[in-house]
Amino acid sequence: MSAVLFIALSLAASGACAAVSWRHPAHVAAATGGDLTALARSLRALPVEARLAELARRSPPESWERRLARELLSAAGPRAKVAAANDLLVEVEQRLDVGAAWPRAASRLSALVALLLATLAFLAQAGPSVIVLVLGAGAAGALASAAAGRAGRAAAARKREAIDALVDAVLGPLDGAAGAPSASPRRPRRASASP
């Protein structure tokens, strides 16, 4: 194998690993539409009873937020609203977790491919400069993948906080409502079978 082939293979593997890794932050960004923190802030300025209709009006069609508004508007009572919100929260959590392991796996793969190609270049007596370039390309791919992983985790954490703020804004205070489950995590209560 020629020296150029070793370098090209290492660059291709590193680039592919980095490209796959950066899909995770893109998936996180696409889990919901728009700036949920600003939306939650603006909804809090409205009366509680008008927030769901306004959320349905402002959110993009087919977005998670629009589904949240539709489900909560069609729910019959506080318990049904909490159940619907929980179902949609589980769904969006799954969307945020899709591909979370890709950056870590791609980082390892980039490093391992570079080590394999560097070993083959050494055995083919390609020279030290080729080995250094192959290892450098692999290290660059591994670092880009690790950066994508950090960016994805940070974006997912911010998205979760924004989702929590939005759900809190549209559900309003549920404590003290007749028959409503407690929103306080201090003392969990069992849901009774009777309404």
ABEGO torsion letter per residue (X at the ends): XBAAAAAAAAAAAAAAAAAAAAAAAAAAAAABBEBAAAAAAAAAABBAAAAAAAAAAABBBGBAAAAAAAAAAABBEAAAAAAAAAAAAAAAAAAAABGAAAAAAAAAAAAAAAAAAAAAAAAAGAEAAAAAAAAAAAAAAAAAAAAAAAAAAAAAAAAAAAAAAAAAAAAEBABGBBGBBBABAABBBBBBABX
